Amino acid sequence: GQVAESGGGLVHPGGSTRLSCTASGFRLDYYSIAWFRESPGKPLEGVSCIDPRGATLFANSVKGRTSLSRENSKRVAYLEMSSLKPEDTAVYYCGAAVVSCDQALGVVDLRAGMDYWGKGARITVSS
């Protein structure tokens, strides 16, 4: 199985965008879907997570301007971000794991904590 991100691209400051995380080869029903981002010179950051019941967890850096949703029947989860800032520019990854969101975003090795990891989708916030 695998997960793949899609969406993103170039967005103006203050704009919005949506990323999709689509699973293939397995069902999402029992998996938490976590979102991470990586930008040059900064460590990998766990930004948000949605668990199988739909409960969400957000990093302070994106809280209040990010929403998550999932459609298990379609094997897809979404990350929507608004009020985008240049510092949101990064490659965004989704990961899936049968863990709680606290675990998904709280482990030291974020990538190793996921059972599945996508190849990433870039969001560039620039005027």
Secondary structure, 3 states (H helix, E strand, C coil): CEEEEEECEEECCCCCEEEEEEEECCCCCCCEEEEEEECCCCCCEEEEEECCCCCEEECCCCCCCEEEEEEHHHCEEEEEECCCCHHHCEEEEEEEECCCHHHHHHCCCCCCCCCEECCCEEEEECC
